[in-house]
Each structure stands twice: as structure tokens, then as C-alpha cells.
Amino acid sequence: MISDRLFFVQTHKIALLPIALLFGYLVSWAKPNWFLPFTIIGYWLSNVLGIVMMQMGAMDMFLTEEKRNLKRDLLLGLGGSTVYTVVVGLLVYFHILEIPAFLLNP
């Protein structure tokens, strides 16, 4: 259980947050006050990509004979990532998770 949590935290620190921050930074060149919204969008997009990639890998491992449905897999990935992002957003809104100061004042 602890190793699962550690993997989750490490994955977000190493992969998802830097991708989201880079996305927000690149968009903020056009308009500086778009940094935080596009960091959130970049985080959501990186979650969608990660979940879809995990689903594809799981389908390859466990359902080799069954015909895969790409549209269904993409919709499940999009739905799962959206629910996950909404949950994280609610945790931030209710101050259970704090936003780092460097994200609020770029």
C-alpha cells in the first residue's frame, strides 16, 4: 500500500506535473494570466494520455483474442481522467490540497 502511494506521488512529480507546467508555461508566453488555467488543462491532458496508454497495455495483456474497441477505450480514458481531475479540483477548492505558491504567482 505504501509503495503504491509512493509510485503515485513519484509519477506525478516526475512526469505529469512537469508536463503540465511546461504546457502552462508555453501558453503563458501568449498571455501571462493563462498560466494556471492551461497548467490545469495540461495536467488533465497528461492524465488522459496516461490512462489511455494504461488501458491499451492492459487490453494487450488480458484481451488478446477479443476485438478491441478503440472508441470505447478512448471514452473510458477521457471519462476516468475527467472524474479524476474534478476530484483533484474539489480537493483544492475545499483546501484539502494546497496549490503551491509558485503556481499562483508565476
Number of C-alpha atoms within 10 A of each C-alpha: 6 7 8 9 10 11 12 11 11 12 12 15 12 10 13 18 17 15 18 23 20 16 21 24 19 16 18 18 11 10 10 13 15 15 25 21 13 20 24 18 17 21 25 20 20 19 22 23 16 16 20 21 15 13 16 16 12 12 17 13 9 9 11 10 8 9 8 13 9 11 9 10 17 18 13 16 22 19 14 16 22 16 12 15 19 13 12 13 14 13 13 13 12 9 10 10 12 10 11 8 8 7 12 10 9 11
